[in-house]
């Protein structure tokens, strides 16, 4: 969870020619499947794409991430540092797990919140994980997919190399010369 403190501020509304005061507030935010689902249900498009998002869409996602009740005007008071902190939080992997994939073809499928929910159901991941940081949940899904794959068969060359190493170790262990 990310907690951001927004200081009290006085702003001027040019339309009404009035000053208004916003109390200091703390935003509690989660970048989760729940947040993505809320955003996608409003904008009717996938969130997890490389497509550019408008400023309005970005600030609406920040609203969807917020899990406590705050004055909606507080979003207009976010500083550049607040936005940077939010982006760093979204980009954080939130796990110690690293996955090294060689020669993996990326699925061109468009990832939406419903597809992630499907993956959770198919992999028996409990729905309480929908509140996890999204990157952590996606890492868990990748791990489940990797662990559920059948063992990869070795190529003929890999089998020969493995047998050569095993035979050399046995010859050394038993002090045999072998052929």
BELKALIN-V595653 format. One record per residue. N is the residue number from 1. RES is the residue in one small letter. PHI is phi in degrees with one decimal (NA if undefined). NEAR is the number of other C-alpha atoms within 10 Angstrom. D_LAST is the distance of its C-alpha to the last C-alpha in Angstrom with 1 decimal. Layout:
# BELKALIN-V595653
N|RES|PHI|NEAR|D_LAST ; N|RES|PHI|NEAR|D_LAST
This chain:
# BELKALIN-V595653
1|x|NA|15|63.4 ; 2|x|-108.6|15|65.1 ; 3|x|-114.8|13|68.5 ; 4|x|-117.0|16|70.6 ; 5|x|-99.1|12|74.0 ; 6|x|-109.6|18|76.5 ; 7|x|-68.6|14|79.5 ; 8|x|-62.9|13|83.1 ; 9|x|-149.5|12|84.6 ; 10|x|-111.1|10|87.9 ; 11|x|-126.7|13|87.8 ; 12|x|-114.1|11|90.4 ; 13|x|-97.9|9|90.8 ; 14|x|-68.6|8|92.3 ; 15|x|-70.9|6|93.3 ; 16|x|-102.3|7|95.4 ; 17|x|54.3|8|96.2 ; 18|x|-131.0|9|95.2 ; 19|x|-92.0|10|93.1 ; 20|x|-138.2|11|90.8 ; 21|x|-113.9|10|88.9 ; 22|x|-115.2|15|85.4 ; 23|x|-67.4|12|84.5 ; 24|x|-65.2|13|81.2 ; 25|x|-143.9|15|78.5 ; 26|x|-115.3|16|74.9 ; 27|x|-94.8|21|72.8 ; 28|x|-106.7|16|70.0 ; 29|x|-130.3|20|67.4 ; 30|x|-134.0|23|64.2 ; 31|x|-89.5|24|62.0 ; 32|x|-136.5|22|61.0 ; 33|x|-61.6|24|60.7 ; 34|x|-61.2|19|64.3 ; 35|x|-62.8|23|65.5 ; 36|x|-62.0|21|63.7 ; 37|x|-62.0|20|65.1 ; 38|x|-60.3|17|68.6 ; 39|x|-63.3|23|68.3 ; 40|x|-65.1|19|67.0 ; 41|x|-68.9|11|69.8 ; 42|x|-83.6|12|72.3 ; 43|x|-92.2|11|71.0 ; 44|x|56.6|10|69.4 ; 45|x|-153.1|11|66.4 ; 46|x|-69.3|18|62.8 ; 47|x|-83.7|19|62.6 ; 48|x|-86.0|12|58.8 ; 49|x|-127.1|11|58.9 ; 50|x|-88.3|7|58.8 ; 51|x|-64.0|8|62.4 ; 52|x|-64.8|8|65.0 ; 53|x|-110.5|11|67.3 ; 54|x|-72.1|9|71.0 ; 55|x|-59.1|9|72.4 ; 56|x|-61.8|9|74.2 ; 57|x|-65.7|15|70.9 ; 58|x|-65.2|14|69.2 ; 59|x|-67.0|16|72.1 ; 60|x|-68.9|17|72.3 ; 61|x|-65.2|19|68.6 ; 62|x|-61.0|20|69.5 ; 63|x|-63.1|19|72.3 ; 64|x|-65.8|21|69.9 ; 65|x|-74.8|24|67.7 ; 66|x|-71.8|20|70.6 ; 67|x|-106.5|13|70.8 ; 68|x|-111.9|10|74.0 ; 69|x|-86.6|10|77.5 ; 70|x|-135.5|14|78.7 ; 71|x|-66.3|11|81.5 ; 72|x|-57.1|9|80.3 ; 73|x|-69.9|9|81.9 ; 74|x|-59.8|18|79.3 ; 75|x|-65.9|15|76.8 ; 76|x|-74.7|9|79.1 ; 77|x|-102.3|17|78.9 ; 78|x|-67.8|15|75.1 ; 79|x|-84.1|12|74.3 ; 80|x|-61.2|9|71.6 ; 81|x|-66.5|9|69.7 ; 82|x|-59.9|14|70.0 ; 83|x|-63.5|15|68.5 ; 84|x|-62.1|11|65.7 ; 85|x|-61.1|15|65.0 ; 86|x|-64.6|20|65.0 ; 87|x|-64.4|12|62.6 ; 88|x|-64.3|11|60.2 ; 89|x|-64.8|17|60.4 ; 90|x|-63.4|17|59.7 ; 91|x|-79.0|12|56.6 ; 92|x|-66.4|13|55.2 ; 93|x|-68.1|17|52.0 ; 94|x|58.3|15|53.2 ; 95|x|-156.7|12|49.7 ; 96|x|-89.0|7|46.8 ; 97|x|-75.2|11|44.4 ; 98|x|-122.9|9|42.8 ; 99|x|-118.1|10|41.0 ; 100|x|-105.5|7|38.6 ; 101|x|-112.6|8|38.4 ; 102|x|-105.0|6|36.3 ; 103|x|54.4|6|37.4 ; 104|x|-94.9|7|40.1 ; 105|x|-82.7|7|42.9 ; 106|x|-78.0|6|46.3 ; 107|x|-75.0|7|48.6 ; 108|x|-76.5|6|51.8 ; 109|x|-62.1|7|53.7 ; 110|x|-77.6|10|56.8 ; 111|x|-90.0|13|56.4 ; 112|x|-121.0|18|59.7 ; 113|x|-61.3|22|60.5 ; 114|x|-64.6|14|60.7 ; 115|x|-65.8|12|57.1 ; 116|x|-64.9|17|55.9 ; 117|x|-61.5|17|57.9 ; 118|x|-60.3|13|56.2 ; 119|x|-58.7|17|52.8 ; 120|x|-60.9|20|54.0 ; 121|x|-65.5|12|55.1 ; 122|x|-62.7|10|52.0 ; 123|x|-99.7|14|49.8 ; 124|x|58.1|10|52.2 ; 125|x|-87.6|17|53.0 ; 126|x|-63.9|10|56.4 ; 127|x|-66.4|11|59.4 ; 128|x|-64.9|7|60.2 ; 129|x|-73.1|16|57.4 ; 130|x|-63.9|21|59.7 ; 131|x|-95.8|15|61.3 ; 132|x|-66.6|18|58.1 ; 133|x|-57.9|22|57.7 ; 134|x|-58.2|23|56.7 ; 135|x|-64.0|18|53.5 ; 136|x|-67.4|18|52.3 ; 137|x|-62.9|22|53.0 ; 138|x|-65.2|17|51.2 ; 139|x|-65.5|17|48.2 ; 140|x|-59.8|18|48.2 ; 141|x|-62.1|18|48.5 ; 142|x|-62.8|14|45.5 ; 143|x|-63.1|14|43.4 ; 144|x|-59.3|16|44.5 ; 145|x|-63.8|12|43.5 ; 146|x|-65.2|13|40.1 ; 147|x|-69.0|10|39.5 ; 148|x|-86.1|10|40.9 ; 149|x|-78.8|8|38.5 ; 150|x|-66.3|7|35.6 ; 151|x|-59.2|8|32.2 ; 152|x|-77.4|6|30.8 ; 153|x|-74.2|8|27.9 ; 154|x|-78.9|10|24.9 ; 155|x|-72.6|9|24.3 ; 156|x|-58.4|9|21.2 ; 157|x|-65.6|9|20.1 ; 158|x|-65.8|11|20.8 ; 159|x|-63.9|11|18.8 ; 160|x|-61.6|12|15.7 ; 161|x|-64.3|12|16.3 ; 162|x|-62.8|13|17.1 ; 163|x|-64.8|12|14.0 ; 164|x|-61.6|12|11.9 ; 165|x|-65.2|10|14.2 ; 166|x|-62.3|12|14.1 ; 167|x|-64.1|13|10.4 ; 168|x|-64.0|14|10.7 ; 169|x|-65.7|12|13.8 ; 170|x|-66.5|13|12.6 ; 171|x|-60.1|13|9.9 ; 172|x|-67.4|12|13.0 ; 173|x|-62.8|9|15.4 ; 174|x|-97.7|8|13.9 ; 175|x|51.6|9|12.8 ; 176|x|-100.9|10|9.3 ; 177|x|-89.3|8|6.6 ; 178|x|61.5|9|3.8 ; 179|x|-103.4|4|0.0
